[in-house]
């Protein structure tokens, strides 16, 4: 699941080398926390949050088919430079 998320995000951003996805256990599943370059956050979020919502929906659908629960969050702090 983490590999799929990384693949999707890498296709969107300009600074793919700055992408870091932390996997954190959560009640009943896993939460993936995405850390990205500050300039790429807007591309990941998209207009009115459409892109991140679509990514979350896709990853959740894939997880549900496997009997898992996952969520995708964006890190509040962003990496720059």
PyMOL Python script that loads the backbone (N, CA, C, O; Angstrom):
from pymol import cmd

cmd.read_pdbstr("""\
ATOM      1  N   UNK A   1       0.828  -1.188   0.000  1.00  0.00           N
ATOM      2  CA  UNK A   1       0.000   0.000   0.000  1.00  0.00           C
ATOM      3  C   UNK A   1       0.877   1.259   0.000  1.00  0.00           C
ATOM      4  O   UNK A   1       0.603   2.229  -0.707  1.00  0.00           O
ATOM      5  N   UNK A   2       1.923   1.212   0.803  1.00  0.00           N
ATOM      6  CA  UNK A   2       2.831   2.356   0.880  1.00  0.00           C
ATOM      7  C   UNK A   2       3.511   2.598  -0.469  1.00  0.00           C
ATOM      8  O   UNK A   2       3.718   3.743  -0.869  1.00  0.00           O
ATOM      9  N   UNK A   3       3.854   1.518  -1.162  1.00  0.00           N
ATOM     10  CA  UNK A   3       4.494   1.646  -2.474  1.00  0.00           C
ATOM     11  C   UNK A   3       3.559   2.296  -3.488  1.00  0.00           C
ATOM     12  O   UNK A   3       3.988   3.117  -4.298  1.00  0.00           O
ATOM     13  N   UNK A   4       2.291   1.930  -3.443  1.00  0.00           N
ATOM     14  CA  UNK A   4       1.305   2.521  -4.350  1.00  0.00           C
ATOM     15  C   UNK A   4       1.145   4.004  -4.071  1.00  0.00           C
ATOM     16  O   UNK A   4       1.090   4.814  -4.996  1.00  0.00           O
ATOM     17  N   UNK A   5       1.072   4.356  -2.805  1.00  0.00           N
ATOM     18  CA  UNK A   5       0.943   5.756  -2.417  1.00  0.00           C
ATOM     19  C   UNK A   5       2.165   6.552  -2.881  1.00  0.00           C
ATOM     20  O   UNK A   5       2.027   7.654  -3.411  1.00  0.00           O
ATOM     21  N   UNK A   6       3.335   6.003  -2.685  1.00  0.00           N
ATOM     22  CA  UNK A   6       4.562   6.668  -3.125  1.00  0.00           C
ATOM     23  C   UNK A   6       4.577   6.836  -4.645  1.00  0.00           C
ATOM     24  O   UNK A   6       4.989   7.882  -5.148  1.00  0.00           O
ATOM     25  N   UNK A   7       4.139   5.828  -5.368  1.00  0.00           N
ATOM     26  CA  UNK A   7       4.075   5.899  -6.831  1.00  0.00           C
ATOM     27  C   UNK A   7       3.153   7.027  -7.287  1.00  0.00           C
ATOM     28  O   UNK A   7       3.515   7.808  -8.167  1.00  0.00           O
ATOM     29  N   UNK A   8       1.965   7.113  -6.692  1.00  0.00           N
ATOM     30  CA  UNK A   8       1.003   8.155  -7.061  1.00  0.00           C
ATOM     31  C   UNK A   8       1.555   9.550  -6.777  1.00  0.00           C
ATOM     32  O   UNK A   8       1.446  10.449  -7.610  1.00  0.00           O
ATOM     33  N   UNK A   9       2.142   9.722  -5.605  1.00  0.00           N
ATOM     34  CA  UNK A   9       2.648  11.034  -5.217  1.00  0.00           C
ATOM     35  C   UNK A   9       3.870  11.443  -6.037  1.00  0.00           C
ATOM     36  O   UNK A   9       4.025  12.615  -6.380  1.00  0.00           O
ATOM     37  N   UNK A  10       4.727  10.489  -6.349  1.00  0.00           N
ATOM     38  CA  UNK A  10       5.922  10.786  -7.134  1.00  0.00           C
ATOM     39  C   UNK A  10       5.551  11.336  -8.509  1.00  0.00           C
ATOM     40  O   UNK A  10       6.248  12.197  -9.048  1.00  0.00           O
ATOM     41  N   UNK A  11       4.458  10.839  -9.068  1.00  0.00           N
ATOM     42  CA  UNK A  11       4.014  11.310 -10.381  1.00  0.00           C
ATOM     43  C   UNK A  11       3.509  12.752 -10.336  1.00  0.00           C
ATOM     44  O   UNK A  11       3.480  13.428 -11.365  1.00  0.00           O
ATOM     45  N   UNK A  12       3.115  13.225  -9.164  1.00  0.00           N
ATOM     46  CA  UNK A  12       2.537  14.562  -9.029  1.00  0.00           C
ATOM     47  C   UNK A  12       3.549  15.666  -8.744  1.00  0.00           C
ATOM     48  O   UNK A  12       3.371  16.803  -9.180  1.00  0.00           O
ATOM     49  N   UNK A  13       4.598  15.335  -8.021  1.00  0.00           N
ATOM     50  CA  UNK A  13       5.463  16.372  -7.456  1.00  0.00           C
ATOM     51  C   UNK A  13       6.709  16.632  -8.298  1.00  0.00           C
ATOM     52  O   UNK A  13       7.092  15.819  -9.139  1.00  0.00           O
ATOM     53  N   UNK A  14       7.328  17.782  -8.054  1.00  0.00           N
ATOM     54  CA  UNK A  14       8.580  18.141  -8.718  1.00  0.00           C
ATOM     55  C   UNK A  14       9.798  17.682  -7.923  1.00  0.00           C
ATOM     56  O   UNK A  14      10.865  17.452  -8.493  1.00  0.00           O
ATOM     57  N   UNK A  15       9.641  17.550  -6.613  1.00  0.00           N
ATOM     58  CA  UNK A  15      10.753  17.183  -5.731  1.00  0.00           C
ATOM     59  C   UNK A  15      10.488  15.792  -5.150  1.00  0.00           C
ATOM     60  O   UNK A  15      10.256  15.643  -3.951  1.00  0.00           O
ATOM     61  N   UNK A  16      10.525  14.789  -6.006  1.00  0.00           N
ATOM     62  CA  UNK A  16      10.214  13.426  -5.579  1.00  0.00           C
ATOM     63  C   UNK A  16      11.205  12.911  -4.534  1.00  0.00           C
ATOM     64  O   UNK A  16      10.854  12.078  -3.699  1.00  0.00           O
ATOM     65  N   UNK A  17      12.428  13.404  -4.584  1.00  0.00           N
ATOM     66  CA  UNK A  17      13.441  12.963  -3.628  1.00  0.00           C
ATOM     67  C   UNK A  17      13.134  13.435  -2.208  1.00  0.00           C
ATOM     68  O   UNK A  17      13.675  12.888  -1.248  1.00  0.00           O
ATOM     69  N   UNK A  18      12.279  14.436  -2.064  1.00  0.00           N
ATOM     70  CA  UNK A  18      11.930  14.958  -0.742  1.00  0.00           C
ATOM     71  C   UNK A  18      10.713  14.258  -0.138  1.00  0.00           C
ATOM     72  O   UNK A  18      10.362  14.516   1.013  1.00  0.00           O
ATOM     73  N   UNK A  19      10.070  13.380  -0.899  1.00  0.00           N
ATOM     74  CA  UNK A  19       8.897  12.673  -0.384  1.00  0.00           C
ATOM     75  C   UNK A  19       9.301  11.642   0.661  1.00  0.00           C
ATOM     76  O   UNK A  19      10.198  10.829   0.438  1.00  0.00           O
ATOM     77  N   UNK A  20       8.633  11.690   1.793  1.00  0.00           N
ATOM     78  CA  UNK A  20       8.827  10.701   2.846  1.00  0.00           C
ATOM     79  C   UNK A  20       7.444  10.307   3.335  1.00  0.00           C
ATOM     80  O   UNK A  20       6.611  11.166   3.622  1.00  0.00           O
ATOM     81  N   UNK A  21       7.204   9.007   3.430  1.00  0.00           N
ATOM     82  CA  UNK A  21       5.921   8.525   3.923  1.00  0.00           C
ATOM     83  C   UNK A  21       6.184   7.710   5.179  1.00  0.00           C
ATOM     84  O   UNK A  21       6.835   6.666   5.133  1.00  0.00           O
ATOM     85  N   UNK A  22       5.669   8.201   6.303  1.00  0.00           N
ATOM     86  CA  UNK A  22       5.796   7.490   7.571  1.00  0.00           C
ATOM     87  C   UNK A  22       4.570   6.618   7.767  1.00  0.00           C
ATOM     88  O   UNK A  22       3.443   7.036   7.503  1.00  0.00           O
ATOM     89  N   UNK A  23       4.802   5.412   8.229  1.00  0.00           N
ATOM     90  CA  UNK A  23       3.720   4.468   8.486  1.00  0.00           C
ATOM     91  C   UNK A  23       3.515   4.392   9.996  1.00  0.00           C
ATOM     92  O   UNK A  23       4.424   4.007  10.730  1.00  0.00           O
ATOM     93  N   UNK A  24       2.318   4.760  10.459  1.00  0.00           N
ATOM     94  CA  UNK A  24       2.040   4.764  11.889  1.00  0.00           C
ATOM     95  C   UNK A  24       0.856   3.855  12.184  1.00  0.00           C
ATOM     96  O   UNK A  24      -0.174   3.933  11.515  1.00  0.00           O
ATOM     97  N   UNK A  25       1.001   2.999  13.178  1.00  0.00           N
ATOM     98  CA  UNK A  25      -0.136   2.149  13.542  1.00  0.00           C
ATOM     99  C   UNK A  25      -1.258   2.995  14.133  1.00  0.00           C
ATOM    100  O   UNK A  25      -1.016   3.957  14.862  1.00  0.00           O
ATOM    101  N   UNK A  26      -2.470   2.621  13.808  1.00  0.00           N
ATOM    102  CA  UNK A  26      -3.641   3.319  14.328  1.00  0.00           C
ATOM    103  C   UNK A  26      -4.645   2.261  14.769  1.00  0.00           C
ATOM    104  O   UNK A  26      -4.489   1.078  14.470  1.00  0.00           O
ATOM    105  N   UNK A  27      -5.649   2.692  15.466  1.00  0.00           N
ATOM    106  CA  UNK A  27      -6.668   1.764  15.933  1.00  0.00           C
ATOM    107  C   UNK A  27      -7.334   1.091  14.734  1.00  0.00           C
ATOM    108  O   UNK A  27      -8.034   1.735  13.953  1.00  0.00           O
ATOM    109  N   UNK A  28      -7.107  -0.189  14.606  1.00  0.00           N
ATOM    110  CA  UNK A  28      -7.730  -0.949  13.534  1.00  0.00           C
ATOM    111  C   UNK A  28      -7.033  -0.866  12.190  1.00  0.00           C
ATOM    112  O   UNK A  28      -7.544  -1.413  11.213  1.00  0.00           O
ATOM    113  N   UNK A  29      -5.895  -0.210  12.098  1.00  0.00           N
ATOM    114  CA  UNK A  29      -5.245  -0.111  10.796  1.00  0.00           C
ATOM    115  C   UNK A  29      -3.959   0.683  10.816  1.00  0.00           C
ATOM    116  O   UNK A  29      -3.204   0.658  11.788  1.00  0.00           O
ATOM    117  N   UNK A  30      -3.725   1.383   9.728  1.00  0.00           N
ATOM    118  CA  UNK A  30      -2.483   2.118   9.529  1.00  0.00           C
ATOM    119  C   UNK A  30      -2.773   3.516   9.010  1.00  0.00           C
ATOM    120  O   UNK A  30      -3.690   3.717   8.214  1.00  0.00           O
ATOM    121  N   UNK A  31      -1.987   4.475   9.466  1.00  0.00           N
ATOM    122  CA  UNK A  31      -2.067   5.841   8.951  1.00  0.00           C
ATOM    123  C   UNK A  31      -0.739   6.141   8.268  1.00  0.00           C
ATOM    124  O   UNK A  31       0.329   5.959   8.852  1.00  0.00           O
ATOM    125  N   UNK A  32      -0.822   6.599   7.032  1.00  0.00           N
ATOM    126  CA  UNK A  32       0.363   7.018   6.297  1.00  0.00           C
ATOM    127  C   UNK A  32       0.439   8.536   6.367  1.00  0.00           C
ATOM    128  O   UNK A  32      -0.491   9.233   5.961  1.00  0.00           O
ATOM    129  N   UNK A  33       1.552   9.041   6.882  1.00  0.00           N
ATOM    130  CA  UNK A  33       1.759  10.482   6.996  1.00  0.00           C
ATOM    131  C   UNK A  33       2.754  10.893   5.916  1.00  0.00           C
ATOM    132  O   UNK A  33       3.887  10.411   5.876  1.00  0.00           O
ATOM    133  N   UNK A  34       2.309  11.790   5.042  1.00  0.00           N
ATOM    134  CA  UNK A  34       3.114  12.214   3.897  1.00  0.00           C
ATOM    135  C   UNK A  34       3.846  13.505   4.238  1.00  0.00           C
ATOM    136  O   UNK A  34       3.230  14.502   4.616  1.00  0.00           O
ATOM    137  N   UNK A  35       5.164  13.476   4.101  1.00  0.00           N
ATOM    138  CA  UNK A  35       6.012  14.661   4.247  1.00  0.00           C
ATOM    139  C   UNK A  35       6.524  14.986   2.848  1.00  0.00           C
ATOM    140  O   UNK A  35       7.062  14.118   2.162  1.00  0.00           O
ATOM    141  N   UNK A  36       6.356  16.232   2.430  1.00  0.00           N
ATOM    142  CA  UNK A  36       6.777  16.623   1.084  1.00  0.00           C
ATOM    143  C   UNK A  36       7.416  18.005   1.115  1.00  0.00           C
ATOM    144  O   UNK A  36       7.298  18.741   2.095  1.00  0.00           O
ATOM    145  N   UNK A  37       8.083  18.335   0.041  1.00  0.00           N
ATOM    146  CA  UNK A  37       8.681  19.658  -0.133  1.00  0.00           C
ATOM    147  C   UNK A  37       7.573  20.702  -0.097  1.00  0.00           C
ATOM    148  O   UNK A  37       6.473  20.459  -0.595  1.00  0.00           O
ATOM    149  N   UNK A  38       7.853  21.851   0.483  1.00  0.00           N
ATOM    150  CA  UNK A  38       6.847  22.909   0.634  1.00  0.00           C
ATOM    151  C   UNK A  38       6.225  23.314  -0.697  1.00  0.00           C
ATOM    152  O   UNK A  38       5.026  23.589  -0.762  1.00  0.00           O
ATOM    153  N   UNK A  39       7.018  23.355  -1.750  1.00  0.00           N
ATOM    154  CA  UNK A  39       6.503  23.753  -3.059  1.00  0.00           C
ATOM    155  C   UNK A  39       5.549  22.718  -3.658  1.00  0.00           C
ATOM    156  O   UNK A  39       4.755  23.047  -4.539  1.00  0.00           O
ATOM    157  N   UNK A  40       5.623  21.483  -3.191  1.00  0.00           N
ATOM    158  CA  UNK A  40       4.792  20.413  -3.745  1.00  0.00           C
ATOM    159  C   UNK A  40       3.475  20.209  -2.999  1.00  0.00           C
ATOM    160  O   UNK A  40       2.597  19.497  -3.485  1.00  0.00           O
ATOM    161  N   UNK A  41       3.331  20.815  -1.843  1.00  0.00           N
ATOM    162  CA  UNK A  41       2.118  20.585  -1.051  1.00  0.00           C
ATOM    163  C   UNK A  41       0.856  21.002  -1.804  1.00  0.00           C
ATOM    164  O   UNK A  41      -0.162  20.314  -1.729  1.00  0.00           O
ATOM    165  N   UNK A  42       0.910  22.109  -2.519  1.00  0.00           N
ATOM    166  CA  UNK A  42      -0.250  22.559  -3.281  1.00  0.00           C
ATOM    167  C   UNK A  42      -0.637  21.574  -4.371  1.00  0.00           C
ATOM    168  O   UNK A  42      -1.822  21.381  -4.641  1.00  0.00           O
ATOM    169  N   UNK A  43       0.348  20.955  -4.994  1.00  0.00           N
ATOM    170  CA  UNK A  43       0.076  19.961  -6.032  1.00  0.00           C
ATOM    171  C   UNK A  43      -0.553  18.711  -5.437  1.00  0.00           C
ATOM    172  O   UNK A  43      -1.421  18.095  -6.055  1.00  0.00           O
ATOM    173  N   UNK A  44      -0.121  18.338  -4.252  1.00  0.00           N
ATOM    174  CA  UNK A  44      -0.674  17.160  -3.598  1.00  0.00           C
ATOM    175  C   UNK A  44      -2.103  17.428  -3.132  1.00  0.00           C
ATOM    176  O   UNK A  44      -2.973  16.566  -3.256  1.00  0.00           O
ATOM    177  N   UNK A  45      -2.339  18.609  -2.604  1.00  0.00           N
ATOM    178  CA  UNK A  45      -3.676  18.945  -2.105  1.00  0.00           C
ATOM    179  C   UNK A  45      -4.637  19.161  -3.270  1.00  0.00           C
ATOM    180  O   UNK A  45      -5.752  18.640  -3.254  1.00  0.00           O
ATOM    181  N   UNK A  46      -4.223  19.913  -4.266  1.00  0.00           N
ATOM    182  CA  UNK A  46      -5.079  20.179  -5.414  1.00  0.00           C
ATOM    183  C   UNK A  46      -6.111  21.250  -5.119  1.00  0.00           C
ATOM    184  O   UNK A  46      -6.253  21.705  -3.984  1.00  0.00           O
ATOM    185  N   UNK A  47      -6.816  21.638  -6.147  1.00  0.00           N
ATOM    186  CA  UNK A  47      -7.843  22.674  -6.029  1.00  0.00           C
ATOM    187  C   UNK A  47      -8.977  22.164  -5.147  1.00  0.00           C
ATOM    188  O   UNK A  47      -9.592  21.139  -5.441  1.00  0.00           O
ATOM    189  N   UNK A  48      -9.244  22.882  -4.075  1.00  0.00           N
ATOM    190  CA  UNK A  48     -10.285  22.522  -3.098  1.00  0.00           C
ATOM    191  C   UNK A  48     -10.068  21.137  -2.493  1.00  0.00           C
ATOM    192  O   UNK A  48     -11.018  20.513  -2.022  1.00  0.00           O
ATOM    193  N   UNK A  49      -8.823  20.652  -2.504  1.00  0.00           N
ATOM    194  CA  UNK A  49      -8.519  19.363  -1.891  1.00  0.00           C
ATOM    195  C   UNK A  49      -8.893  18.157  -2.734  1.00  0.00           C
ATOM    196  O   UNK A  49      -8.943  17.038  -2.224  1.00  0.00           O
ATOM    197  N   UNK A  50      -9.151  18.365  -3.997  1.00  0.00           N
ATOM    198  CA  UNK A  50      -9.608  17.265  -4.858  1.00  0.00           C
ATOM    199  C   UNK A  50      -8.558  16.170  -5.043  1.00  0.00           C
ATOM    200  O   UNK A  50      -8.893  14.985  -5.031  1.00  0.00           O
ATOM    201  N   UNK A  51      -7.311  16.550  -5.210  1.00  0.00           N
ATOM    202  CA  UNK A  51      -6.269  15.551  -5.481  1.00  0.00           C
ATOM    203  C   UNK A  51      -6.036  14.667  -4.261  1.00  0.00           C
ATOM    204  O   UNK A  51      -6.034  13.442  -4.382  1.00  0.00           O
ATOM    205  N   UNK A  52      -5.840  15.264  -3.092  1.00  0.00           N
ATOM    206  CA  UNK A  52      -5.590  14.452  -1.899  1.00  0.00           C
ATOM    207  C   UNK A  52      -6.811  13.606  -1.560  1.00  0.00           C
ATOM    208  O   UNK A  52      -6.670  12.480  -1.083  1.00  0.00           O
ATOM    209  N   UNK A  53      -7.996  14.131  -1.800  1.00  0.00           N
ATOM    210  CA  UNK A  53      -9.219  13.358  -1.548  1.00  0.00           C
ATOM    211  C   UNK A  53      -9.279  12.135  -2.467  1.00  0.00           C
ATOM    212  O   UNK A  53      -9.644  11.044  -2.030  1.00  0.00           O
ATOM    213  N   UNK A  54      -8.921  12.321  -3.731  1.00  0.00           N
ATOM    214  CA  UNK A  54      -8.917  11.206  -4.681  1.00  0.00           C
ATOM    215  C   UNK A  54      -7.868  10.161  -4.301  1.00  0.00           C
ATOM    216  O   UNK A  54      -8.120   8.959  -4.392  1.00  0.00           O
ATOM    217  N   UNK A  55      -6.696  10.622  -3.876  1.00  0.00           N
ATOM    218  CA  UNK A  55      -5.648   9.694  -3.450  1.00  0.00           C
ATOM    219  C   UNK A  55      -6.105   8.913  -2.227  1.00  0.00           C
ATOM    220  O   UNK A  55      -5.921   7.698  -2.161  1.00  0.00           O
ATOM    221  N   UNK A  56      -6.698   9.602  -1.262  1.00  0.00           N
ATOM    222  CA  UNK A  56      -7.204   8.920  -0.064  1.00  0.00           C
ATOM    223  C   UNK A  56      -8.253   7.884  -0.428  1.00  0.00           C
ATOM    224  O   UNK A  56      -8.219   6.759   0.069  1.00  0.00           O
ATOM    225  N   UNK A  57      -9.187   8.262  -1.298  1.00  0.00           N
ATOM    226  CA  UNK A  57     -10.246   7.333  -1.701  1.00  0.00           C
ATOM    227  C   UNK A  57      -9.672   6.102  -2.383  1.00  0.00           C
ATOM    228  O   UNK A  57     -10.101   4.982  -2.105  1.00  0.00           O
ATOM    229  N   UNK A  58      -8.710   6.295  -3.268  1.00  0.00           N
ATOM    230  CA  UNK A  58      -8.106   5.180  -3.986  1.00  0.00           C
ATOM    231  C   UNK A  58      -7.367   4.240  -3.037  1.00  0.00           C
ATOM    232  O   UNK A  58      -7.526   3.022  -3.117  1.00  0.00           O
ATOM    233  N   UNK A  59      -6.569   4.798  -2.147  1.00  0.00           N
ATOM    234  CA  UNK A  59      -5.806   3.972  -1.207  1.00  0.00           C
ATOM    235  C   UNK A  59      -6.748   3.247  -0.246  1.00  0.00           C
ATOM    236  O   UNK A  59      -6.530   2.077   0.071  1.00  0.00           O
ATOM    237  N   UNK A  60      -7.790   3.932   0.218  1.00  0.00           N
ATOM    238  CA  UNK A  60      -8.761   3.289   1.112  1.00  0.00           C
ATOM    239  C   UNK A  60      -9.506   2.164   0.402  1.00  0.00           C
ATOM    240  O   UNK A  60      -9.764   1.121   1.003  1.00  0.00           O
ATOM    241  N   UNK A  61      -9.851   2.359  -0.853  1.00  0.00           N
ATOM    242  CA  UNK A  61     -10.528   1.325  -1.626  1.00  0.00           C
ATOM    243  C   UNK A  61      -9.644   0.096  -1.777  1.00  0.00           C
ATOM    244  O   UNK A  61     -10.104  -1.032  -1.603  1.00  0.00           O
ATOM    245  N   UNK A  62      -8.379   0.317  -2.100  1.00  0.00           N
ATOM    246  CA  UNK A  62      -7.442  -0.800  -2.234  1.00  0.00           C
ATOM    247  C   UNK A  62      -7.288  -1.546  -0.911  1.00  0.00           C
ATOM    248  O   UNK A  62      -7.228  -2.776  -0.887  1.00  0.00           O
ATOM    249  N   UNK A  63      -7.224  -0.803   0.176  1.00  0.00           N
ATOM    250  CA  UNK A  63      -7.071  -1.424   1.493  1.00  0.00           C
ATOM    251  C   UNK A  63      -8.319  -2.207   1.875  1.00  0.00           C
ATOM    252  O   UNK A  63      -8.219  -3.307   2.418  1.00  0.00           O
ATOM    253  N   UNK A  64      -9.482  -1.655   1.599  1.00  0.00           N
ATOM    254  CA  UNK A  64     -10.736  -2.322   1.935  1.00  0.00           C
ATOM    255  C   UNK A  64     -10.849  -3.652   1.206  1.00  0.00           C
ATOM    256  O   UNK A  64     -11.323  -4.634   1.777  1.00  0.00           O
ATOM    257  N   UNK A  65     -10.423  -3.693  -0.039  1.00  0.00           N
ATOM    258  CA  UNK A  65     -10.460  -4.943  -0.804  1.00  0.00           C
ATOM    259  C   UNK A  65      -9.565  -6.008  -0.175  1.00  0.00           C
ATOM    260  O   UNK A  65      -9.793  -7.203  -0.361  1.00  0.00           O
ATOM    261  N   UNK A  66      -8.551  -5.576   0.566  1.00  0.00           N
ATOM    262  CA  UNK A  66      -7.640  -6.502   1.238  1.00  0.00           C
ATOM    263  C   UNK A  66      -8.016  -6.711   2.702  1.00  0.00           C
ATOM    264  O   UNK A  66      -7.296  -7.384   3.440  1.00  0.00           O
ATOM    265  N   UNK A  67      -9.148  -6.133   3.126  1.00  0.00           N
ATOM    266  CA  UNK A  67      -9.591  -6.288   4.503  1.00  0.00           C
ATOM    267  C   UNK A  67      -8.806  -5.457   5.496  1.00  0.00           C
ATOM    268  O   UNK A  67      -8.722  -5.809   6.672  1.00  0.00           O
ATOM    269  N   UNK A  68      -8.229  -4.356   5.035  1.00  0.00           N
ATOM    270  CA  UNK A  68      -7.414  -3.502   5.892  1.00  0.00           C
ATOM    271  C   UNK A  68      -8.058  -2.129   6.021  1.00  0.00           C
ATOM    272  O   UNK A  68      -8.952  -1.773   5.254  1.00  0.00           O
ATOM    273  N   UNK A  69      -7.591  -1.365   7.002  1.00  0.00           N
ATOM    274  CA  UNK A  69      -7.994   0.030   7.139  1.00  0.00           C
ATOM    275  C   UNK A  69      -6.744   0.884   7.029  1.00  0.00           C
ATOM    276  O   UNK A  69      -5.755   0.630   7.716  1.00  0.00           O
ATOM    277  N   UNK A  70      -6.782   1.888   6.176  1.00  0.00           N
ATOM    278  CA  UNK A  70      -5.679   2.844   6.082  1.00  0.00           C
ATOM    279  C   UNK A  70      -6.240   4.250   5.948  1.00  0.00           C
ATOM    280  O   UNK A  70      -7.378   4.446   5.523  1.00  0.00           O
ATOM    281  N   UNK A  71      -5.422   5.217   6.316  1.00  0.00           N
ATOM    282  CA  UNK A  71      -5.758   6.619   6.111  1.00  0.00           C
ATOM    283  C   UNK A  71      -4.485   7.325   5.666  1.00  0.00           C
ATOM    284  O   UNK A  71      -3.377   6.893   5.985  1.00  0.00           O
ATOM    285  N   UNK A  72      -4.655   8.402   4.933  1.00  0.00           N
ATOM    286  CA  UNK A  72      -3.525   9.187   4.442  1.00  0.00           C
ATOM    287  C   UNK A  72      -3.660  10.593   4.996  1.00  0.00           C
ATOM    288  O   UNK A  72      -4.698  11.236   4.837  1.00  0.00           O
ATOM    289  N   UNK A  73      -2.605  11.068   5.648  1.00  0.00           N
ATOM    290  CA  UNK A  73      -2.589  12.425   6.197  1.00  0.00           C
ATOM    291  C   UNK A  73      -1.370  13.164   5.653  1.00  0.00           C
ATOM    292  O   UNK A  73      -0.348  12.561   5.326  1.00  0.00           O
ATOM    293  N   UNK A  74      -1.506  14.472   5.568  1.00  0.00           N
ATOM    294  CA  UNK A  74      -0.372  15.309   5.187  1.00  0.00           C
ATOM    295  C   UNK A  74       0.261  15.863   6.452  1.00  0.00           C
ATOM    296  O   UNK A  74      -0.441  16.298   7.365  1.00  0.00           O
ATOM    297  N   UNK A  75       1.576  15.848   6.507  1.00  0.00           N
ATOM    298  CA  UNK A  75       2.280  16.378   7.668  1.00  0.00           C
ATOM    299  C   UNK A  75       2.059  17.879   7.750  1.00  0.00           C
ATOM    300  O   UNK A  75       2.036  18.568   6.730  1.00  0.00           O
ATOM    301  N   UNK A  76       1.899  18.378   8.959  1.00  0.00           N
ATOM    302  CA  UNK A  76       1.696  19.814   9.143  1.00  0.00           C
ATOM    303  C   UNK A  76       2.963  20.593   8.838  1.00  0.00           C
ATOM    304  O   UNK A  76       2.914  21.654   8.215  1.00  0.00           O
ATOM    305  N   UNK A  77       4.087  20.069   9.273  1.00  0.00           N
ATOM    306  CA  UNK A  77       5.343  20.743   8.962  1.00  0.00           C
ATOM    307  C   UNK A  77       5.769  20.278   7.581  1.00  0.00           C
ATOM    308  O   UNK A  77       5.595  19.114   7.219  1.00  0.00           O
ATOM    309  N   UNK A  78       6.319  21.189   6.828  1.00  0.00           N
ATOM    310  CA  UNK A  78       6.753  20.841   5.480  1.00  0.00           C
ATOM    311  C   UNK A  78       8.242  21.080   5.358  1.00  0.00           C
ATOM    312  O   UNK A  78       8.800  21.974   5.995  1.00  0.00           O
ATOM    313  N   UNK A  79       8.868  20.278   4.541  1.00  0.00           N
ATOM    314  CA  UNK A  79      10.302  20.419   4.320  1.00  0.00           C
ATOM    315  C   UNK A  79      10.526  21.394   3.181  1.00  0.00           C
ATOM    316  O   UNK A  79       9.817  21.356   2.175  1.00  0.00           O
ATOM    317  N   UNK A  80      11.488  22.248   3.332  1.00  0.00           N
ATOM    318  CA  UNK A  80      11.833  23.162   2.243  1.00  0.00           C
ATOM    319  C   UNK A  80      13.316  23.040   1.942  1.00  0.00           C
ATOM    320  O   UNK A  80      14.101  22.603   2.783  1.00  0.00           O
ATOM    321  N   UNK A  81      13.682  23.427   0.744  1.00  0.00           N
ATOM    322  CA  UNK A  81      15.052  23.373   0.200  1.00  0.00           C
ATOM    323  C   UNK A  81      15.576  21.995  -0.014  1.00  0.00           C
ATOM    324  O   UNK A  81      16.709  21.830  -0.464  1.00  0.00           O
TER     325      UNK A  81
END
""", "prot")
cmd.dss("prot")
cmd.show_as("cartoon", "prot")
cmd.util.cbc("prot")
cmd.orient("prot")
